[in-house]
């Protein structure tokens, strides 16, 4: 009997109030080998059975896993034991914890994913682990590693500028607003429990730890404010640690900087939820309010309009707002899935492409031409050995920005092929790989990263494919 057939697999329950176990395979017989007997004790809760999970050494304590099973990612700071491992063609994060916490976090992440909240993807909860001699081992939560993501400490391999820190905190505030809008109380807000992806000059934040989180129909003002206070205190502590390590400028005040998240959060929350009153003759302000929310990256799915008794004043209040306005438009027109700010930048270039080449062209057809003449040629031009530096949408954004700066500096039209070649040689080769970055590198590891970044200036040379020149 194989290990796959001996392990106990359990389907993802449709009723999240119950864990519901549905056996997929029979238990191992007494005549199986000892390793198969160990596998037979495993209980795996997952949305789908992945037999490759059984190739991993679950009978060994996570901190003692052999190097051949681990992904080449440095270990970071965590209150739990966390390791990265290869699973087929992807990388997974494995965290040892209690069974109750693992199951709670697994189902919470599943719920958040269904609500389209940026978070890591849960793979499985594995319990019943024992060593070959029968000693019990802690259960584990398995999540999919978020490709091209970075923990906040990985952004500080060189001295951090204050404006970069502000953009990081703005991304954290936006994530909190999105979570609170759906009724999610985090309970342990921090930069350490968040992963960041580059997003066209800004950052997109992803929740990576939900073990203290709870989902409610709505959050009270007190719950939201308490979550904010937790964020303020935790972020101040994290910035103090970075200051002690010499990774942020001495003029940065950790306490004052941590309070920026409260200001950013409240400003966005007010814009998304507050009532707005105006005179009956100012009905144009309804459309203006909706356009402002669209610019912030939100669609208004539902809003309430009330008039006063004498009918002279109108009150407008958004009731249901949904993040991802530009993402959805880009996906509809091109099929490309990008971060919100990346989508905004690509859509701007797409609109300029249409205006410059054929203003009367159908929007969908023009978008198809833009993908085939701009986006895809840029992505294909990136040498394979550099393809892990940035995700494609971010690389295209940076090429377009690089081309604009070249045009300004040289006061001439820059062909796209020339801009791509210049970007690859002068910018991309100098970056470290962001397709696989550690969870929370410590200060010593960050010093190593800084050296590695300097040493990564050279790589294989590959020529740019021929493609038509296109104006922005």
C-alpha positions in Angstrom: 0.0 0.0 0.0 1.4 3.4 -0.9 1.8 6.4 1.4 -0.8 8.2 -0.7 -3.4 5.5 0.1 -2.5 5.3 3.8 -2.8 8.9 4.8 -6.2 10.3 5.9 -7.3 13.0 3.5 -10.2 15.3 4.4 -12.1 17.5 2.0 -12.5 21.2 2.6 -15.9 21.5 4.4 -18.6 23.6 2.8 -20.0 24.5 6.3 -17.3 26.6 7.9 -18.9 26.2 11.3 -17.8 22.5 11.3 -14.6 20.9 10.3 -16.3 17.8 8.7 -13.9 15.0 7.9 -14.5 13.0 4.7 -12.1 10.1 4.4 -10.6 9.7 1.0 -8.4 6.6 1.5 -8.3 3.6 3.8 -5.8 3.5 6.6 -2.5 1.5 6.2 -2.4 -2.2 7.2 -0.3 -3.6 10.0 2.1 -5.1 7.4 3.1 -1.9 5.9 6.7 -0.6 6.3 7.3 1.8 9.3 7.5 4.9 7.0 4.1 4.0 5.6 2.8 3.5 9.1 3.9 7.0 10.0 2.1 8.3 6.9 -1.1 6.4 7.9 -1.2 8.5 11.1 -1.3 11.8 9.1 -4.6 13.7 8.9 -4.6 16.2 6.1 -7.3 18.8 5.7 -7.1 20.4 2.3 -9.3 21.8 -0.5 -7.8 19.2 -2.8 -5.6 16.1 -2.3 -2.0 16.9 -3.3 -0.1 13.6 -3.2 3.3 15.5 -3.4 2.6 16.6 0.2 3.4 13.0 1.2 6.9 13.2 -0.2 7.9 15.6 2.6 9.4 14.3 5.8 6.5 14.9 8.2 8.0 12.4 10.7 10.8 14.8 11.4 10.5 17.9 13.6 10.3 21.0 11.3 13.4 22.6 12.8 15.4 19.4 11.9 14.3 19.0 8.3 17.1 18.0 5.9 18.4 20.7 3.5 17.3 18.8 0.4 13.7 19.2 1.3 13.9 23.0 1.9 13.7 25.9 -0.5 16.8 28.1 -0.6 15.3 30.8 1.5 16.9 32.1 4.7 14.9 31.6 7.8 13.4 34.7 9.5 12.0 36.1 12.7 8.9 34.3 13.9 7.3 33.2 17.1 6.7 29.9 15.4 9.0 27.5 13.7 8.6 28.2 9.9 10.3 26.6 7.0 10.0 26.8 3.2 9.9 23.7 1.0 9.4 22.8 -2.6 6.1 21.3 -3.6 6.1 20.4 -7.2 6.9 23.6 -9.1 6.0 26.0 -6.3 7.2 26.9 -2.8 5.2 26.4 0.4 5.6 27.9 3.8 5.1 25.4 6.7 4.4 26.6 10.2 4.3 24.5 13.3 1.6 25.4 15.8 -1.3 23.9 17.7 -4.1 22.0 16.0 -6.7 24.6 17.1 -4.7 27.5 15.8 -3.8 25.8 12.6 -7.4 24.9 11.7 -8.7 28.3 12.7 -6.1 30.1 10.6 -6.6 27.7 7.6 -10.4 28.3 7.5 -10.0 32.1 8.1 -7.6 32.4 5.2 -10.0 30.4 3.0 -12.8 32.8 3.9 -10.7 35.8 3.2 -9.6 34.4 -0.1 -13.3 33.9 -1.1 -13.9 37.5 -0.2 -11.1 38.6 -2.5 -8.9 40.0 0.3 -5.2 40.0 -0.5 -3.7 37.2 1.6 -1.6 34.1 1.4 -3.3 31.0 0.0 -3.8 28.1 2.5 -2.9 24.6 1.3 -3.5 22.2 4.1 -3.5 21.5 7.8 -1.6 18.4 8.8 -2.1 16.7 12.1 -1.2 13.3 13.5 2.5 13.7 12.9 4.8 11.3 14.8 8.5 10.4 14.6 9.5 6.9 13.5 9.6 5.8 17.1 6.1 7.1 17.8 6.9 10.5 19.5 4.1 13.0 18.7 5.0 16.1 16.7 3.2 19.5 16.4 0.6 20.0 13.7 1.5 22.3 10.8 -0.3 24.9 8.7 0.8 24.8 5.0 0.4 27.9 2.9 1.5 28.8 -0.6 4.5 31.2 -0.8 3.5 34.5 -2.3 5.7 34.9 -5.3 7.4 38.3 -5.8 6.4 39.3 -2.3 8.8 40.8 0.3 8.6 41.1 4.1 9.1 44.6 5.3 12.6 43.9 6.5 13.7 42.9 3.0 13.0 46.4 1.9 15.7 47.7 4.3 18.8 46.0 2.9 19.9 49.5 2.2 19.1 52.8 4.1 15.4 53.4 3.8 14.1 56.7 2.6 11.2 58.3 4.5 8.9 58.5 1.5 9.4 54.7 0.9 8.4 54.1 4.5 5.4 56.3 4.1 4.3 54.3 1.0 4.8 51.1 3.0 2.5 52.3 5.8 -0.1 53.6 3.3 -0.2 50.0 1.9 -0.7 48.6 5.4 -3.5 51.1 6.1 -5.2 50.2 2.8 -5.1 46.5 3.7 -6.6 47.3 7.1 -9.4 49.3 5.6 -10.2 46.5 3.2 -10.3 44.0 6.0 -12.4 46.2 8.2 -14.9 46.8 5.4 -15.7 43.1 5.3 -15.9 42.8 9.1 -12.5 41.2 9.7 -10.8 42.0 13.1 -7.1 41.2 12.8 -6.0 41.4 16.4 -2.3 41.3 15.6 -1.6 44.0 13.0 2.1 44.5 12.3 4.5 44.8 9.4 5.8 41.4 10.3 2.4 39.8 9.7 2.2 41.4 6.2 3.9 40.7 2.9 4.4 43.4 0.3 4.6 43.4 -3.5 5.8 46.3 -5.6 2.9 48.1 -7.2 4.0 50.7 -9.8 6.0 52.9 -7.4 3.9 52.0 -4.4 3.3 48.7 -2.5 0.4 46.3 -2.3 0.0 44.6 1.2 -1.0 41.0 1.8 -2.1 39.5 5.1 0.2 36.6 6.0 -0.9 35.7 9.5 -4.6 35.3 10.5 -4.3 33.2 13.6 -5.8 35.9 15.9 -8.3 37.1 13.3 -12.1 36.9 13.5 -14.8 37.6 10.9 -17.9 39.5 12.0 -20.9 40.8 10.1 -19.7 44.3 10.9 -17.0 45.9 13.1 -17.8 48.5 15.7 -15.8 51.8 15.9 -14.2 50.4 19.1 -13.0 47.3 17.4 -11.6 49.2 14.5 -9.8 51.7 16.8 -8.4 48.9 18.9 -7.0 47.2 15.8 -5.5 50.6 14.8 -3.9 51.0 18.3 -2.4 47.5 18.0 -0.9 48.5 14.6 0.5 51.7 16.0 2.3 50.0 18.9 3.6 47.1 16.9 4.9 49.2 14.0 6.6 51.6 16.4 8.4 48.6 18.0 9.4 47.2 14.6 10.8 50.6 13.5 12.8 50.9 16.7 14.4 47.6 15.9 15.3 48.8 12.4 16.7 52.0 13.9 18.9 50.1 16.3 20.1 48.0 13.4 21.0 51.1 11.4 18.6 50.3 8.6 16.6 53.6 8.7 17.7 57.2 8.9 18.3 58.4 12.5 16.0 61.4 11.9 13.0 59.0 11.5 10.9 59.0 14.7 9.5 55.5 15.1 6.6 56.7 17.3 5.6 59.6 15.1 6.0 57.4 12.0 3.8 54.7 13.4 1.0 57.2 13.9 1.0 57.8 10.2 -0.9 54.5 9.7 -3.8 55.9 11.9 -3.9 59.1 9.8 -3.8 57.2 6.5 -6.4 54.7 7.6 -8.8 57.4 8.9 -8.5 59.5 5.8 -9.3 56.6 3.5 -12.0 55.2 5.8 -13.7 58.6 5.9 -13.6 59.0 2.1 -15.1 55.5 1.6 -17.9 55.6 4.3 -18.8 59.2 5.4 -22.0 60.9 4.6 -21.8 63.9 2.3 -24.5 66.6 2.2 -25.1 69.0 -0.6 -27.9 71.2 -2.1 -30.4 69.8 -4.5 -28.9 71.8 -7.4 -25.5 70.1 -6.8 -26.4 66.6 -7.9 -23.3 66.5 -10.0 -21.5 65.8 -6.7 -22.9 62.3 -6.7 -20.8 61.5 -9.8 -17.8 63.4 -8.5 -17.8 61.3 -5.3 -18.0 58.1 -7.2 -15.1 59.2 -9.5 -13.0 60.0 -6.4 -13.6 56.5 -5.1 -12.7 55.1 -8.5 -9.4 57.0 -8.4 -8.7 55.5 -5.0 -9.2 52.1 -6.6 -12.7 51.3 -5.3 -16.0 50.7 -7.1 -19.3 51.7 -5.4 -21.6 48.7 -5.6 -24.3 50.4 -3.6 -25.0 53.8 -2.1 -27.8 55.5 -0.1 -29.3 58.9 -1.1 -31.7 60.7 1.2 -33.3 64.1 1.0 -34.4 66.3 3.8 -38.1 66.9 4.5 -38.2 70.1 2.6 -36.3 68.5 -0.3 -33.6 71.1 -0.4 -30.6 69.0 0.8 -29.3 65.6 -0.4 -27.3 63.2 1.8 -25.1 60.7 0.0 -23.3 57.7 1.7 -21.5 54.8 0.0 -22.9 51.5 1.4 -21.0 48.8 -0.4 -17.5 49.6 -1.8 -15.3 47.1 -3.6 -11.6 47.4 -4.0 -9.9 46.7 -7.4 -11.5 49.2 -9.8 -8.5 49.3 -12.2 -7.7 45.7 -11.7 -11.1 44.7 -13.0 -10.9 47.0 -16.0 -7.5 45.7 -17.0 -8.6 42.1 -16.6 -11.7 42.7 -18.7 -9.8 44.3 -21.5 -6.6 42.2 -21.6 -6.9 39.2 -19.4 -3.9 40.5 -17.4 -4.0 40.1 -13.6 -2.0 42.9 -11.9 -1.9 44.9 -8.7 -4.2 47.9 -8.5 -1.5 50.6 -9.1 0.1 48.5 -11.8 -3.3 48.2 -13.5 -3.8 52.0 -13.3 -0.4 52.6 -14.9 -0.9 50.0 -17.6 -4.3 51.3 -18.4 -2.9 54.9 -18.7 -0.4 53.6 -21.2 -3.0 51.6 -23.0 -5.3 54.7 -23.3 -2.4 56.8 -24.6 -1.6 54.1 -27.1 -5.2 54.2 -28.4 -5.2 58.0 -28.5 -1.9 58.2 -30.4 -2.6 55.4 -32.9 -6.3 55.2 -33.6 -8.6 57.2 -31.3 -11.7 55.8 -32.9 -10.7 52.2 -32.5 -12.8 49.9 -30.4 -11.5 49.8 -26.9 -11.2 46.0 -26.7 -9.4 45.7 -30.0 -7.0 48.5 -29.1 -6.3 46.8 -25.8 -5.5 43.6 -27.7 -3.0 45.5 -30.0 -1.4 47.1 -26.9 -0.8 43.7 -25.3 0.7 42.3 -28.5 2.8 45.3 -29.4 3.8 46.7 -26.0 3.3 44.4 -23.0 4.3 41.0 -24.5 7.4 42.2 -26.4 8.7 43.8 -23.2 8.1 40.7 -21.2 9.7 38.5 -23.9 12.8 40.7 -24.0 13.7 40.1 -20.4 16.5 37.5 -20.3 15.6 34.3 -18.6 18.2 34.7 -15.9 16.6 38.0 -15.0 13.0 36.9 -15.1 12.8 36.4 -11.3 13.8 39.9 -10.5 10.3 41.4 -10.8 6.8 40.2 -11.8 5.9 41.0 -15.4 3.5 43.8 -14.8 5.9 45.6 -12.5 8.7 45.2 -15.0 6.6 46.6 -17.8 5.7 49.6 -15.6 9.3 50.2 -14.8 10.3 50.0 -18.5 7.6 52.6 -19.4 8.9 54.9 -16.6 12.5 54.4 -17.7 11.6 55.3 -21.2 9.9 58.5 -20.1 12.9 59.5 -18.0 15.2 58.8 -21.0 13.1 61.0 -23.3 13.1 63.8 -20.7 16.9 63.6 -20.2 17.8 63.3 -23.9 15.0 65.5 -25.3 14.1 63.0 -28.0 11.8 60.2 -28.9 13.1 56.9 -27.4 12.2 53.7 -29.4 10.7 51.1 -27.1 13.4 48.5 -28.0 16.1 51.0 -27.0 14.4 51.8 -23.7 14.0 48.1 -22.9 17.7 47.4 -23.6 18.8 50.4 -21.4 16.5 49.3 -18.6 17.7 45.7 -18.6 21.4 46.7 -18.5 21.3 49.8 -16.2 18.4 48.8 -13.8 17.2 45.3 -13.9 20.6 43.5 -13.7 21.3 45.4 -10.4 18.2 44.1 -8.6 18.0 41.0 -6.4 15.5 38.3 -7.2 12.1 39.1 -5.7 10.4 35.9 -6.9 11.6 34.1 -3.8 12.5 36.2 -0.7 12.6 35.2 2.9 9.8 35.6 5.3 11.4 37.9 7.9 15.2 38.2 7.5 17.1 39.3 10.6 19.6 42.2 10.5 22.6 40.0 9.9 20.9 38.5 6.8 20.0 42.0 5.5 23.7 42.9 5.6 24.4 39.8 3.5 21.6 40.7 1.1 23.2 44.1 0.6 26.5 42.5 -0.6 24.6 40.0 -2.8 22.8 42.9 -4.4 26.1 44.5 -5.4 27.4 41.1 -6.7 24.3 40.5 -8.9 25.2 43.2 -11.4 26.4 40.6 -14.0 24.3 38.0 -15.8 23.9 36.2 -19.2 23.4 38.5 -22.1 20.4 37.9 -24.4 19.3 40.0 -27.3 16.0 41.8 -27.5 13.5 40.3 -29.9 12.4 42.4 -32.8 9.1 44.2 -32.4 7.4 47.3 -33.8 8.2 50.6 -32.1 5.3 52.0 -30.3 4.8 55.5 -28.8 3.4 55.9 -25.3 
